Amino acid sequence: MLRNLWQRLTAPIDPPLMMLASLLLVYALLVLASASPERLGSQMINMCVALLVMRVVAQVPPQKMMHFALPVFIMGVMLLVAVALFGDISKGARRWLNLGFMRIQPSEIMKIAMPLMLAWYFQKHETYLRLREYAMATLILLLPVALIAKQPDLGTAILVMAAGFFVIFFAGLSWKVIVALVVAAVASAPLAWAMLRDYQRSRILTLIDPESDPLGKGFHIIQSTIAIGSGGIIGKGWGQGTQAQLEFIPERHTDFVFAVLSEELGLIGITVLLVLYALLIGRGLMIAANAPTLFTRLLAGSITLIFFTYAFVNMGMVSGILPVVGVPLPFISYGGTSLVTLFLGIGILMSIHKHRMLVQK
């Protein structure tokens, strides 16, 4: 019995996906060993936990995931409400819920719960999708996004919003509706600006002109762009980056680790990372295209494009083309919660690929 269980857990699930994820982890350790060597041991533990979660989730058939979708979503929303009422305040934000024996960040749950819930919803209404179904899906999406944005946690809110939008888009949302939504969003920009908190407005203004406060709010962007530009083609060499090693780059092991990579490994190092991301996203979209049901196609497509959103937003904010919103570089940044969430997504992709030949009702 134990032997059969071991064989099931260690059997190859999707070798290309496993290889790409492993290469990203090796790359992450290489960069972290330079950016913050004292955290190398704890990150290796995080990686082991993330890989274990991936393996366990990969064994769960997609039809069982459908059964979990609604309960997990409801639990996630209830935890977000609990955070709003009783959550711990840290650095001016209420994002954590203290359970006594541990603290959790419920917003992380929604990165997976949201695409699960919407994929389940569209599967249930697959026979006849009308504008009413898309409107209801939008309301389902906006509820947790509003709760997360209120914490405030704009970075996670963007990721959850993107995860839900990708599901709605892949479900067949009309381009006319998308264009109308974009026009409405642009028209409501003044109202959205008025609703932003002062620090969020300052981030946008700093993005436009970081030199207006070079030693304050503009310091992060200025130092990270200097690091990226100074790397050149081949970089300054591993462990030789002046901006990183002299601690000019803030949060160099988490949100701004891309600046460390760029300075020390240069354009070559960036290209290697982009190729790994492109191959990972390509493999995920291939799994989505070959998925047998609407639920698995929507779920696989959404999770795959979340990897893209993570990378795009992080690289954009570090290079100064997007506001700083606190989104880590996927698979590379230090941190256990985000890494486990990402590998949970990898595990779901593996499950969809492994069980693709099963007829799901």
BAMI-906810 format. One line per field, with one value per residue (C-alpha): residue in one letter; x, y, z. Coordinates in Angstrom, 2 decimals, decimal comma, always signed. Layout:
# residues N
r	[a/...]
xx	[X/...]
yy	[Y/...]
zz	[Z/...]
# end
This chain:
# residues 361
r	[m/l/r/n/l/w/q/r/l/t/a/p/i/d/p/p/l/m/m/l/a/s/l/l/l/v/y/a/l/l/v/l/a/s/a/s/p/e/r/l/g/s/q/m/i/n/m/c/v/a/l/l/v/m/r/v/v/a/q/v/p/p/q/k/m/m/h/f/a/l/p/v/f/i/m/g/v/m/l/l/v/a/v/a/l/f/g/d/i/s/k/g/a/r/r/w/l/n/l/g/f/m/r/i/q/p/s/e/i/m/k/i/a/m/p/l/m/l/a/w/y/f/q/k/h/e/t/y/l/r/l/r/e/y/a/m/a/t/l/i/l/l/l/p/v/a/l/i/a/k/q/p/d/l/g/t/a/i/l/v/m/a/a/g/f/f/v/i/f/f/a/g/l/s/w/k/v/i/v/a/l/v/v/a/a/v/a/s/a/p/l/a/w/a/m/l/r/d/y/q/r/s/r/i/l/t/l/i/d/p/e/s/d/p/l/g/k/g/f/h/i/i/q/s/t/i/a/i/g/s/g/g/i/i/g/k/g/w/g/q/g/t/q/a/q/l/e/f/i/p/e/r/h/t/d/f/v/f/a/v/l/s/e/e/l/g/l/i/g/i/t/v/l/l/v/l/y/a/l/l/i/g/r/g/l/m/i/a/a/n/a/p/t/l/f/t/r/l/l/a/g/s/i/t/l/i/f/f/t/y/a/f/v/n/m/g/m/v/s/g/i/l/p/v/v/g/v/p/l/p/f/i/s/y/g/g/t/s/l/v/t/l/f/l/g/i/g/i/l/m/s/i/h/k/h/r/m/l/v/q/k]
xx	[+0,00/+2,71/+4,70/+1,73/+1,18/+4,85/+4,73/+1,65/+3,26/+6,58/+5,27/+5,99/+2,99/+4,11/+7,90/+8,14/+6,24/+8,23/+11,53/+10,67/+9,49/+12,67/+14,90/+13,14/+13,76/+17,45/+17,63/+15,87/+18,45/+21,27/+19,87/+18,90/+22,38/+23,68/+20,78/+20,25/+22,37/+21,17/+17,67/+18,81/+18,07/+14,56/+13,74/+14,86/+12,39/+9,70/+10,53/+10,21/+6,80/+5,70/+6,81/+4,97/+1,79/+2,19/+2,57/-0,48/-2,70/-1,56/-3,15/-6,58/-8,85/-10,40/-13,93/-13,10/-11,73/-15,14/-16,71/-14,30/-14,74/-17,80/-16,85/-13,30/-14,59/-17,14/-14,49/-12,11/-14,72/-15,61/-11,93/-11,60/-14,57/-12,94/-9,75/-11,74/-13,30/-10,58/-7,39/-3,97/-2,72/+0,86/+2,49/-0,87/-2,58/-5,00/-4,10/-3,42/-5,74/-4,36/-5,64/-3,70/-1,30/-0,51/-1,21/-2,70/-3,21/-6,63/-6,17/-3,65/-6,40/-8,41/-5,67/-6,69/-10,23/-11,34/-10,52/-11,83/-15,14/-15,68/-14,63/-17,16/-19,83/-19,38/-19,28/-22,68/-24,09/-22,21/-25,30/-26,48/-24,19/-25,90/-24,94/-26,66/-24,19/-21,23/-22,70/-23,15/-19,58/-18,37/-20,22/-18,68/-15,27/-15,74/-16,77/-13,40/-11,44/-13,15/-12,43/-8,75/-8,37/-9,85/-7,12/-5,37/-3,46/-3,52/-1,01/-3,02/-6,26/-4,81/-3,76/-7,16/-8,92/-6,72/-7,37/-11,11/-11,02/-9,06/-11,75/-14,52/-12,56/-11,86/-15,54/-16,35/-16,98/-17,73/-15,07/-17,79/-18,40/-14,66/-14,26/-17,27/-15,75/-12,43/-14,19/-16,17/-12,98/-11,27/-14,32/-14,42/-10,70/-11,35/-13,68/-11,15/-8,44/-10,58/-11,09/-7,37/-5,51/-2,82/+0,06/-1,47/-1,74/+1,84/+2,99/+1,38/+2,77/+6,20/+6,01/+5,47/+8,26/+10,46/+12,98/+10,46/+11,32/+14,63/+15,37/+11,82/+9,03/+11,08/+14,08/+12,91/+12,30/+15,45/+17,75/+16,14/+16,33/+20,00/+20,66/+18,87/+20,64/+24,10/+23,94/+24,48/+24,70/+26,60/+26,09/+28,61/+28,98/+27,29/+27,61/+29,32/+26,38/+27,08/+23,44/+22,49/+25,50/+25,69/+21,97/+20,78/+18,04/+15,16/+13,51/+16,18/+15,24/+11,48/+9,76/+12,95/+14,90/+14,59/+16,84/+19,51/+19,26/+19,48/+22,51/+24,55/+23,55/+22,70/+20,60/+21,72/+20,33/+17,07/+16,74/+17,22/+14,48/+12,11/+12,67/+11,85/+8,69/+7,68/+8,14/+6,21/+3,33/+3,37/+3,18/+0,33/-1,65/-1,04/-2,50/-5,48/-6,04/-6,08/-8,28/-11,48/-14,09/-14,96/-14,09/-10,56/-9,93/-10,95/-9,05/-5,84/-5,92/-6,52/-3,79/-1,29/-1,95/-1,66/+2,01/+2,29/+0,54/+2,85/+5,94/+4,65/+3,54/+6,73/+9,09/+7,01/+7,12/+10,83/+11,74/+9,61/+6,78/+4,16/+3,44/+5,02/+2,22/+4,08/+3,86/+6,72/+8,64/+7,08/+9,20/+12,21/+11,30/+11,85/+8,73/+6,77/+3,16/+3,47/+5,67/+3,17/+0,35/+2,30/+3,09/-0,50/-1,31/+1,37/-0,17/-3,61/-2,13/-0,48/-3,75/-5,61/-2,94/-2,82/-6,59/-7,24/-8,40/-11,11/-14,66/-15,88/-19,55]
yy	[+0,00/+2,46/+1,46/+2,18/+5,55/+6,44/+5,47/+7,63/+10,67/+10,30/+9,29/+11,82/+14,08/+16,58/+16,49/+19,74/+21,71/+20,12/+20,85/+24,52/+25,04/+23,39/+25,58/+28,67/+27,50/+26,96/+30,42/+31,84/+30,29/+31,70/+35,23/+34,99/+33,72/+37,10/+39,35/+37,92/+34,82/+34,70/+33,83/+31,01/+28,24/+29,38/+29,80/+26,23/+25,11/+27,22/+25,52/+22,04/+22,93/+24,41/+21,30/+19,06/+21,10/+20,88/+17,08/+16,61/+18,93/+17,28/+14,03/+15,61/+15,07/+18,25/+17,00/+16,99/+20,51/+21,52/+20,25/+22,37/+25,57/+27,04/+26,10/+27,43/+30,69/+31,20/+30,43/+32,92/+35,69/+35,01/+35,20/+38,51/+39,86/+38,62/+40,45/+43,67/+43,26/+41,68/+41,59/+42,63/+46,03/+46,14/+49,12/+50,84/+47,86/+45,28/+42,14/+39,38/+37,26/+35,96/+32,44/+32,14/+29,42/+31,14/+34,18/+33,83/+36,21/+35,28/+37,41/+34,82/+32,19/+34,22/+34,03/+30,39/+30,45/+33,13/+31,30/+28,06/+29,72/+31,45/+28,37/+26,35/+29,02/+29,06/+25,24/+25,19/+27,64/+26,26/+25,42/+29,02/+31,92/+35,27/+38,77/+38,07/+35,27/+37,52/+40,28/+37,85/+36,60/+40,20/+40,74/+37,54/+38,91/+42,43/+41,39/+39,91/+42,44/+45,29/+43,63/+43,17/+46,70/+48,06/+46,41/+48,09/+45,64/+46,97/+44,43/+41,38/+43,05/+43,47/+39,82/+38,55/+40,90/+39,64/+35,99/+36,55/+38,64/+35,95/+33,38/+35,72/+36,53/+32,89/+32,09/+34,10/+37,67/+39,81/+42,25/+44,92/+44,51/+44,63/+47,85/+49,35/+48,42/+50,02/+53,22/+53,24/+52,70/+55,62/+57,82/+56,93/+57,65/+60,96/+59,17/+56,36/+58,95/+60,55/+57,15/+56,35/+56,75/+59,42/+56,93/+55,32/+58,70/+59,50/+56,24/+57,21/+60,75/+59,39/+57,07/+60,07/+62,12/+60,18/+63,02/+65,19/+63,33/+61,52/+60,77/+59,89/+58,33/+58,32/+56,57/+53,01/+53,63/+55,69/+53,12/+50,14/+51,76/+52,66/+49,02/+47,72/+50,15/+49,59/+45,85/+46,23/+43,13/+40,70/+42,33/+43,24/+39,64/+37,51/+39,20/+42,24/+44,61/+47,90/+48,97/+45,62/+44,88/+48,42/+48,19/+51,02/+48,74/+48,44/+45,04/+43,52/+39,95/+40,34/+42,94/+44,39/+41,19/+41,77/+44,83/+42,67/+40,10/+42,78/+44,51/+41,38/+39,15/+41,83/+41,44/+37,84/+36,99/+38,81/+36,94/+33,57/+34,45/+35,66/+32,49/+30,32/+32,36/+32,17/+28,39/+27,96/+30,10/+28,35/+24,94/+26,11/+27,42/+24,13/+22,26/+24,64/+24,10/+20,32/+20,33/+18,28/+20,50/+24,17/+24,15/+22,81/+25,05/+28,19/+27,21/+26,27/+29,36/+31,72/+30,23/+30,34/+34,00/+34,81/+33,79/+36,34/+39,03/+38,43/+38,82/+41,76/+43,81/+43,16/+43,93/+46,95/+48,48/+47,74/+49,27/+52,35/+51,88/+50,86/+52,09/+50,17/+47,89/+45,16/+42,22/+39,68/+38,31/+34,85/+31,90/+34,20/+36,54/+35,39/+34,39/+31,28/+32,35/+33,51/+30,53/+28,03/+29,80/+29,65/+25,96/+25,29/+26,68/+24,45/+21,47/+22,30/+22,49/+19,11/+17,61/+18,92/+17,47/+14,12/+13,61/+15,09/+11,73/+11,31/+12,23/+14,67/+15,19]
zz	[+0,00/+0,98/-2,10/-4,38/-2,70/-3,15/-6,83/-7,36/-5,73/-7,55/-10,98/-13,76/-14,21/-16,81/-17,32/-19,37/-16,73/-13,91/-15,66/-16,28/-12,70/-11,39/-13,57/-12,24/-8,67/-9,41/-10,95/-7,89/-5,56/-7,69/-7,50/-3,82/-2,90/-4,06/-3,01/+0,49/+1,29/+4,90/+3,65/+1,38/+3,90/+4,72/+1,03/+0,35/+3,02/+1,32/-1,97/-0,44/+0,99/-2,34/-4,25/-1,80/-2,23/-6,00/-5,88/-3,65/-5,71/-8,95/-7,76/-7,27/-10,30/-11,75/-11,06/-7,35/-7,67/-8,99/-5,78/-3,73/-5,79/-4,07/-0,47/-0,91/-2,41/+0,39/+3,01/+1,34/+1,34/+4,98/+5,93/+4,07/+6,02/+9,22/+8,26/+7,75/+11,21/+13,33/+11,25/+12,55/+11,41/+10,17/+8,41/+8,05/+6,38/+7,76/+5,78/+8,30/+10,41/+13,71/+14,45/+17,70/+16,57/+13,25/+11,08/+7,61/+4,71/+3,28/+0,16/-1,08/-1,08/-3,57/-6,22/-6,71/-5,29/-7,76/-11,01/-9,44/-8,57/-11,91/-13,92/-11,88/-12,46/-16,23/-16,34/-14,63/-17,21/-20,21/-22,25/-22,54/-21,66/-21,84/-20,77/-17,44/-16,66/-17,44/-15,26/-12,36/-12,81/-12,66/-9,37/-7,98/-8,96/-7,59/-4,07/-2,93/-5,00/-3,13/+0,23/-0,67/-2,03/+1,21/+3,35/+1,39/-0,81/-4,34/-5,68/-4,61/-5,69/-9,19/-9,34/-8,15/-10,58/-13,42/-12,49/-12,61/-15,79/-17,64/-16,82/-18,00/-21,16/-22,02/-21,39/-24,50/-23,36/-26,41/-27,59/-27,80/-24,07/-23,35/-25,34/-23,57/-20,19/-21,15/-22,22/-18,97/-16,95/-18,67/-18,14/-14,44/-13,92/-12,08/-9,65/-9,17/-8,50/-5,80/-4,14/-3,97/-0,71/-0,45/-0,65/-3,76/-5,47/-4,56/-6,16/-9,45/-9,31/-8,43/-11,43/-13,69/-12,11/-9,66/-9,58/-7,77/-4,55/-5,21/-1,54/-0,59/-2,62/-5,83/-4,28/-5,06/-8,76/-9,28/-7,67/-9,42/-12,86/-12,23/-11,36/-14,45/-16,77/-15,30/-15,90/-19,63/-21,79/-19,57/-16,16/-13,49/-12,37/-9,73/-6,34/-7,86/-8,26/-6,49/-6,15/-4,65/-2,49/-1,10/-0,25/-2,47/-3,81/-1,32/-0,77/-3,00/-2,03/-2,65/-4,83/-6,35/-6,91/-10,67/-10,29/-8,63/-11,41/-14,09/-12,57/-11,92/-14,85/-17,41/-20,54/-20,87/-17,43/-18,20/-21,50/-19,79/-17,30/-20,02/-22,06/-19,02/-18,38/-22,05/-22,15/-18,89/-20,13/-23,49/-21,82/-19,61/-22,59/-24,40/-21,43/-21,45/-25,18/-24,75/-21,63/-22,08/-20,40/-20,16/-16,46/-17,02/-20,04/-18,16/-15,03/-16,85/-19,06/-16,15/-13,94/-16,81/-17,56/-13,86/-14,16/-16,97/-14,92/-11,94/-14,15/-16,19/-13,18/-11,20/-14,08/-14,99/-11,50/-11,02/-14,39/-13,76/-16,25/-13,66/-10,11/-7,23/-5,99/-4,10/-6,52/-6,25/-9,23/-9,75/-8,60/-8,02/-5,16/-1,58/+0,31/+1,19/+0,70/-2,90/-3,81/-2,41/-4,28/-7,55/-7,16/-6,19/-9,64/-11,21/-9,43/-10,86/-14,37/-13,85/-12,63/-15,67/-17,96/-16,15/-16,14/-19,60/-21,02/-18,41/-19,35/-16,74/-16,05]
# end
